[in-house]
Structures are given as structure tokens and as C-alpha cells.
Amino acid sequence: MARALLIVDIQNDYFSGGANPLHEPEAAADAARRVLESFRAAGEPVIHVQHVWDAPDAPFMRPGTEGVEIRREVAPRDGEPVIQKHAPNAFLRTSLEQRQSDIQSSTQPAVTPPSGGATTGAAPSTSGAPASAPGGAGAGATPGPNQLFQISLEQLRRGSPGTARTGLLTLLQQYPTSDLVPDAQFYLGEAYHQEGNAAGADSAYAAVVSGYPTSPRAPTALYKRALGMEEKGNVVGARGLLNELVQRYPRSDEAALAKERLRTLK
């Protein structure tokens, strides 16, 4: 029976120096390289999947950046197709399902992304929902935004920010018109913060303020941005954000906290 190797999302932004570095992605890249070499030696087909996040405020995998490029260890050769996806599910609005049919067998997801996510390598889902949910939902499940949000929050509370981040990003990409988007964007910042990714957290919080200024989460997000600036030693930046908070959201609880912070900030 024919088979193909599917390599998904092994891209520079997931490595040290990238916009969203993960834990020990080098091991995944090395494993991918070894399997890739064996498939090439056998003359078996290889398909590369590259995630491109083309939203204006995308924190990583942005078009035209070095971070979006496929890692050199598994870089495509001439004749090996590269399928670009814009959602966690590699089958959603891409030609992957057709290529799978052309091979006349189930594409073998022999290599998973450095993040360990299985959603993009799962069986195709034509519903527009992710193929699987974070936290162990079975392949083929199609959770809606409410379920994704609750699962992600539970993972965040359990101290699994990476899993929470995956679920929240899925929600934001798959359900951009959901009423839960402002909250999901805010908790994405919380997940990044737990992971120690200060730049990712700041970007996520900023997206709440700029994209959903009337959300109850906006003043909190702005306050958290100010705290992040202060932690980095950027007192001028922190003071500017605190003043903005007081001016834009004068009746919020965070405005009172900001005023107190401004009195003690040096």
C-alpha cells in the first residue's frame, strides 16, 4: 500500500531565537530528519505543511519573516510539495486531502510538530472545526468555541499553559466571530505569561486592548502590559501604559490600581 510522510509545522519560530520557542524542539527536528532521510532513500513521497499566520497582529509565523520558514534540517527539496495552512487543521481549506486521495491511502503522519500537537495530522475535518481538542479529546471530535474555551481554561488552571495556548489559538483561528474571542485573546496572554514568553504575552494583551477596547478584559490586559513593562525595567513604557489606563478606563478597578502604581513607580 502506498504511503507518504507528512511533516507539519517544523518552523523556525518554534526554536530558540524564534517568536514562539517551544520546549526542546530540536529533538523533534532531529527525529523528523531521520525519518525524512529514510523516505527519500526509498523514493517514497514527502509532503511538507507550513503554517502561515497572516493576521495583522499575529504574534508568530508571520508571512515574510525568517520565523515562518521551514527548519533547515527538514527543508523541502525540489519536487516535494509544500502546503501552506492558515488554521491548526492542515486539511482545512488546503489541498492536503486531495493529495492524500492521489496517493490512494491514508497519509501517514509520521512526524508531528515540535509542539507535539496532533490536530494538524489527524483525519480531515470538513466542518471547519479543529480535528481534535487540547486535553485529550479524541481524533475526529469537533468541539465548538465554548468547549474549546472551557478545556483551555482548565488546562491553564492545571499548569499546562502550552496545551491551553494551543486550544485558545485554535478557537481564535477557527471561530473569529465568537463572543468568546476577547476572553480567549486575554487568556492567551495568560498562557504565554505562564510559559515565560513575555513578548507573546504582551502581544496578546495588546490585541485585547486594540481589537476589543470595550471588553471588560481590556483594562486588565492594559494593566498587565504595564506590569510586564515594569518587570523588564522599562519604567517609561510602564508609566505610559498606566496613564493610558487611567485615561481610557477611569472607572475600572484597574484604574485605581494604576494610580497607586504610578505613585510608587520609580
C-alpha positions as CSV (number, residue, x, y, z in Angstrom):
1,M,0.0,0.0,0.0
2,A,1.3,3.5,-0.9
3,R,2.2,5.8,1.9
4,A,3.6,9.3,2.3
5,L,5.4,11.2,5.0
6,L,3.7,14.3,6.3
7,I,5.9,16.8,8.1
8,V,4.0,19.5,9.9
9,D,4.9,22.9,11.4
10,I,8.7,22.3,12.0
11,Q,9.4,26.0,11.5
12,N,12.0,28.5,12.9
13,D,9.6,30.4,15.2
14,Y,9.3,27.3,17.4
15,F,13.1,27.2,18.0
16,S,15.5,29.3,20.1
17,G,15.5,32.9,18.8
18,G,12.1,32.5,17.2
19,A,8.9,34.3,18.2
20,N,7.3,31.4,20.0
21,P,10.1,29.0,21.1
22,L,8.9,25.6,22.5
23,H,10.5,23.1,24.8
24,E,13.3,21.0,23.1
25,P,12.1,21.4,19.5
26,E,15.5,20.2,18.4
27,A,14.6,16.6,19.3
28,A,11.5,16.7,17.1
29,A,13.5,18.2,14.2
30,D,16.2,15.5,14.5
31,A,13.6,12.8,14.6
32,A,11.9,14.3,11.5
33,R,15.2,14.5,9.7
34,R,16.0,10.8,10.3
35,V,12.5,9.7,9.1
36,L,12.7,12.1,6.1
37,E,16.0,10.6,5.0
38,S,14.6,7.1,5.1
39,F,11.6,8.1,3.0
40,R,13.8,9.9,0.5
41,A,16.1,7.0,0.2
42,A,13.2,4.7,-0.5
43,G,11.7,7.1,-3.1
44,E,8.5,7.5,-1.1
45,P,6.5,10.7,-1.3
46,V,7.0,13.5,1.2
47,I,4.6,16.4,1.9
48,H,5.6,19.5,3.9
49,V,3.0,21.6,5.8
50,Q,3.9,25.1,6.6
51,H,1.8,27.3,9.0
52,V,1.4,30.9,7.9
53,W,-0.5,33.2,10.3
54,D,-1.5,36.2,8.1
55,A,-3.5,38.1,10.8
56,P,-2.2,41.7,11.2
57,D,-1.4,41.2,14.8
58,A,-0.1,37.6,14.6
59,P,2.5,37.1,17.3
60,F,4.4,34.5,15.3
61,M,4.5,32.6,11.9
62,R,4.1,35.9,10.2
63,P,4.5,36.0,6.4
64,G,7.8,37.1,5.1
65,T,9.7,36.5,8.3
66,E,12.6,34.2,9.0
67,G,10.5,32.5,11.7
68,V,7.8,31.2,9.3
69,E,10.4,29.3,7.2
70,I,10.7,25.6,7.5
71,R,13.6,24.4,9.6
72,R,16.7,23.7,7.6
73,E,17.0,20.1,8.9
74,V,13.8,19.2,7.1
75,A,13.8,21.8,4.4
76,P,11.9,20.7,1.2
77,R,13.8,19.6,-1.8
78,D,12.8,20.3,-5.4
79,G,9.7,18.3,-6.2
80,E,8.5,17.9,-2.7
81,P,5.2,19.8,-2.3
82,V,4.7,22.4,0.4
83,I,1.2,23.1,1.6
84,Q,0.5,26.3,3.4
85,K,-2.2,26.3,6.0
86,H,-3.8,29.2,7.9
87,A,-5.5,27.2,10.7
88,P,-4.4,24.4,13.1
89,N,-6.2,21.8,10.9
90,A,-3.9,21.1,7.9
91,F,-6.9,19.7,6.0
92,L,-8.9,22.9,6.4
93,R,-9.0,25.0,3.1
94,T,-5.9,23.3,1.8
95,S,-5.1,20.7,-0.9
96,L,-3.9,18.1,1.6
97,E,-7.0,15.9,1.4
98,Q,-6.7,15.8,-2.4
99,R,-3.1,14.9,-2.3
100,Q,-4.0,12.2,0.2
101,S,-6.5,10.8,-2.2
102,D,-4.0,10.9,-5.0
103,I,-1.7,8.7,-3.0
104,Q,-4.7,6.4,-2.6
105,S,-4.0,5.7,1.1
106,S,-4.2,7.4,4.4
107,T,-1.3,9.9,4.7
108,Q,1.0,8.6,7.4
109,P,1.5,11.4,10.0
110,A,4.9,10.1,10.9
111,V,6.3,13.3,12.2
112,T,4.3,15.7,14.5
113,P,5.1,19.3,15.1
114,P,7.7,20.3,17.7
115,S,4.8,21.3,20.0
116,G,3.6,17.7,20.0
117,G,0.2,18.8,18.7
118,A,-1.8,16.1,16.9
119,T,-4.6,18.2,15.5
120,T,-3.0,19.0,12.2
121,G,-2.1,15.5,11.5
122,A,-5.5,14.0,12.2
123,A,-8.0,12.8,9.8
124,P,-9.6,15.6,7.7
125,S,-12.5,17.5,9.2
126,T,-14.6,19.4,6.7
127,S,-16.8,21.1,9.4
128,G,-14.3,23.9,9.9
129,A,-13.7,22.8,13.5
130,P,-10.4,21.5,14.7
131,A,-9.7,17.8,14.3
132,S,-9.1,17.3,18.0
133,A,-9.3,19.4,21.1
134,P,-6.5,20.0,23.6
135,G,-6.6,17.9,26.7
136,G,-7.2,14.6,25.1
137,A,-10.4,14.8,23.0
138,G,-10.4,12.0,20.5
139,A,-9.5,12.4,16.9
140,G,-12.4,13.4,14.8
141,A,-14.0,15.4,17.6
142,T,-15.4,18.8,16.6
143,P,-15.5,21.0,19.7
144,G,-17.2,24.3,19.4
145,P,-15.9,27.6,20.9
146,N,-17.5,27.1,24.3
147,Q,-16.0,23.6,24.7
148,L,-12.6,24.8,23.5
149,F,-12.6,27.7,25.8
150,Q,-13.5,25.7,28.9
151,I,-11.0,22.9,28.1
152,S,-8.3,25.6,27.6
153,L,-9.1,27.3,30.9
154,E,-9.0,24.0,32.7
155,Q,-5.5,23.3,31.2
156,L,-4.3,26.7,32.3
157,R,-5.5,26.2,35.8
158,R,-3.8,22.8,35.9
159,G,-0.5,24.4,35.0
160,S,-0.4,23.3,31.3
161,P,-0.1,26.6,29.5
162,G,1.2,25.1,26.3
163,T,-1.9,22.9,25.9
164,A,-4.1,25.9,26.9
165,R,-2.3,28.1,24.3
166,T,-3.0,25.5,21.6
167,G,-6.7,25.4,22.4
168,L,-7.0,29.2,22.6
169,L,-5.2,29.7,19.3
170,T,-7.5,27.1,17.7
171,L,-10.5,29.0,19.0
172,L,-9.2,32.3,17.7
173,Q,-8.4,31.0,14.3
174,Q,-11.4,28.7,13.8
175,Y,-14.1,30.9,15.4
176,P,-13.0,34.5,14.9
177,T,-16.6,35.9,15.3
178,S,-17.4,34.1,18.5
179,D,-18.3,36.2,21.5
180,L,-15.6,34.4,23.4
181,V,-12.8,35.8,21.3
182,P,-11.9,38.8,23.6
183,D,-11.7,36.4,26.6
184,A,-9.7,33.8,24.6
185,Q,-7.3,36.5,23.5
186,F,-6.8,37.6,27.1
187,Y,-6.2,34.1,28.4
188,L,-3.8,33.5,25.5
189,G,-1.8,36.3,27.2
190,E,-2.1,34.5,30.5
191,A,-0.8,31.3,28.8
192,Y,2.2,33.0,27.3
193,H,2.9,34.6,30.7
194,Q,2.9,31.2,32.4
195,E,5.2,29.9,29.8
196,G,7.6,32.8,30.4
197,N,7.1,34.2,27.0
198,A,7.0,37.9,27.8
199,A,6.8,39.1,24.2
200,G,4.0,36.7,23.4
201,A,2.0,37.8,26.5
202,D,2.5,41.5,25.7
203,S,1.3,41.0,22.1
204,A,-1.7,39.0,23.2
205,Y,-2.7,41.6,25.8
206,A,-2.2,44.4,23.3
207,A,-4.5,42.7,20.9
208,V,-7.3,42.7,23.5
209,V,-6.9,46.5,24.0
210,S,-6.7,47.3,20.3
211,G,-9.2,44.9,19.0
212,Y,-11.8,44.8,21.8
213,P,-11.5,48.1,23.7
214,T,-15.0,47.8,25.2
215,S,-14.4,44.3,26.5
216,P,-14.3,44.0,30.4
217,R,-10.9,42.3,29.8
218,A,-9.3,45.4,28.1
219,P,-8.4,47.4,31.3
220,T,-7.0,44.2,32.9
221,A,-5.0,43.5,29.8
222,L,-3.6,47.0,29.7
223,Y,-2.6,46.8,33.4
224,K,-0.9,43.5,32.7
225,R,1.0,45.1,29.9
226,A,2.2,47.8,32.2
227,L,3.4,45.3,34.8
228,G,5.3,43.4,32.1
229,M,7.0,46.6,31.0
230,E,7.9,47.3,34.6
231,E,9.3,43.8,35.1
232,K,11.6,44.4,32.0
233,G,12.8,47.6,33.6
234,N,11.0,49.8,31.1
235,V,9.7,52.4,33.6
236,V,8.9,54.9,30.9
237,G,6.8,52.4,29.0
238,A,5.1,51.2,32.1
239,R,4.2,54.7,33.2
240,G,2.8,55.5,29.8
241,L,0.5,52.4,29.8
242,L,-0.6,53.1,33.3
243,N,-1.5,56.7,32.4
244,E,-3.4,55.4,29.3
245,L,-5.3,53.0,31.5
246,V,-6.4,55.8,33.9
247,Q,-7.5,58.0,31.0
248,R,-9.3,55.3,28.9
249,Y,-10.9,53.3,31.8
250,P,-11.2,55.8,34.7
251,R,-14.0,53.9,36.5
252,S,-12.3,50.5,36.3
253,D,-10.8,48.7,39.3
254,E,-7.6,48.6,37.3
255,A,-7.5,52.4,37.1
256,A,-7.4,52.6,40.9
257,L,-4.5,50.1,40.9
258,A,-2.8,52.1,38.2
259,K,-3.0,55.3,40.1
260,E,-1.4,53.6,43.1
261,R,1.3,52.1,40.9
262,L,2.1,55.5,39.4
263,R,2.6,57.0,42.9
264,T,5.2,54.3,43.7
265,L,6.8,53.7,40.3
266,K,10.4,55.0,40.2
